[in-house]
Amino acid sequence: MAMKTLELEVDRKSDWRVLTVRGEIDVTTTPRVRAQLISLLSEGKPNVIVDLEGVDFLDSSGLGALVAALKLARSRSGELRIVCDQQRSVRKVLEVTGLERVLDRYDTVAAAAAA
């Protein structure tokens, strides 16, 4: 069985912190994603963009982490925005679960930061 890889990269775009995620977000990797989101949302102004363009797979635990991060951002008067355009499987999960109506989704990091 192959080891699942997950890469997390943090950057800044204007007043936004950007978390770029690459790999699979599942029950084994979600704790890392959740911890990084909590860390970003706990520092300064809680405005975070999560770039999911490099995510191959997203399960319910990953969705739970995104929803928890959204709630934390809002509780601190901040925002959480999602970038997901080309990853059809991830977009499909967001659509099927109805989360595309809850999470602000954009096609690019630049568009998310400018909105």
SVG drawing of the C-alpha trace seen along z (x, -y; Angstrom):
<svg xmlns="http://www.w3.org/2000/svg" viewBox="-27 -43 32 45">
<polyline fill="none" stroke="black" stroke-width="0.4" points="0.0,0.0 1.5,-3.3 2.0,-6.1 -0.4,-8.9 1.3,-12.2 0.1,-15.6 1.9,-18.9 0.9,-22.1 2.3,-25.5 1.5,-28.8 1.9,-32.1 0.4,-35.6 -1.7,-37.4 -2.6,-40.9 -4.4,-40.7 -5.0,-37.0 -3.1,-34.0 -3.1,-31.3 -2.9,-27.6 -2.1,-25.6 -2.9,-21.9 -1.6,-19.1 -2.4,-15.4 -5.2,-13.6 -7.3,-15.0 -8.7,-11.9 -9.0,-10.6 -5.2,-10.1 -4.2,-13.5 -7.1,-15.7 -5.5,-16.3 -2.6,-18.1 -4.9,-20.2 -7.1,-21.0 -4.1,-22.0 -2.7,-24.3 -6.1,-26.0 -6.5,-26.5 -3.0,-28.0 -3.7,-30.4 -7.0,-31.5 -5.7,-32.1 -3.0,-34.5 -3.9,-38.2 -6.7,-38.9 -8.4,-35.5 -8.8,-35.7 -7.7,-32.5 -7.8,-31.2 -7.5,-27.4 -6.2,-26.5 -7.5,-23.0 -6.3,-22.9 -3.7,-20.3 -6.0,-18.0 -6.7,-14.7 -9.2,-13.4 -11.3,-15.0 -13.4,-12.9 -15.9,-13.7 -13.3,-14.3 -11.7,-16.9 -15.0,-18.6 -15.5,-18.6 -12.2,-20.4 -13.2,-23.1 -16.5,-23.6 -14.9,-23.9 -12.4,-26.4 -15.2,-28.4 -17.0,-28.6 -13.8,-29.6 -13.1,-32.3 -16.6,-33.7 -16.4,-33.6 -13.4,-35.8 -14.9,-38.2 -12.9,-36.7 -13.4,-34.8 -12.5,-31.5 -12.5,-31.2 -11.9,-28.1 -10.1,-27.9 -11.2,-24.9 -11.6,-25.1 -9.9,-22.3 -10.3,-19.6 -13.6,-18.2 -13.7,-15.4 -13.3,-17.9 -15.9,-20.3 -18.3,-17.4 -17.9,-16.6 -18.6,-20.2 -21.7,-20.2 -23.1,-16.9 -22.8,-17.9 -24.2,-21.3 -21.1,-23.0 -20.6,-25.0 -23.5,-27.1 -21.8,-27.6 -18.1,-27.9 -17.1,-30.9 -15.5,-29.1 -13.3,-30.9 -11.4,-29.8 -8.0,-31.3 -6.2,-32.6 -6.0,-36.0 -9.8,-36.1 -10.4,-35.0 -8.1,-37.7 -9.6,-40.4 -13.3,-39.6"/>
</svg>
